[in-house]
Amino acid sequence: MVRTEKSIEIRAPPEKVWEILALDRMPEWAFGGELSVKYTSEVRTPEDKYRVGATAHIIDKRREHDVEITESLENEKMTYRSKPPYYTYTATYILKPVEGGTKLTWTSDVEMPWGVFGKALGRLASGASEKEVERSLEKLKSILEK
């Protein structure tokens, strides 16, 4: 497994940061905006976007995949996990109130198939992934601090 963890402080309350973490808002700030997200589970209320079991189909520049929210604690923590057939990707957002705003920590774990070869491939990709996560967090911060 390859883990990436990055944190950023944002001059906005956790409730405001939480709103932009909805899966369908990711194109506004994540991965250069080069993705589309459509919920595949029923969304009747805004809260449904964050509930455990909510699912979405994501298309980015490299692949298509389905994700499911596996953990959700409003304004505090959300985890979603990709479903194979490719590698398994788990992302967790942790929001902590700090003086003047919120500390947002994004942790991602990538589990590659193919044993030792998959681990080596995952390590090679992790450098690019870290830079992309940093850019995404900076974009999110710039949107929320306007």
Summary of the structure (lengths in Angstrom):
residues: 146
radius of gyration: 15.0
end to end distance: 36.4
largest distance: 45.4
contacts: 420
relative contact order: 0.24
helix: 34%
strand: 40%
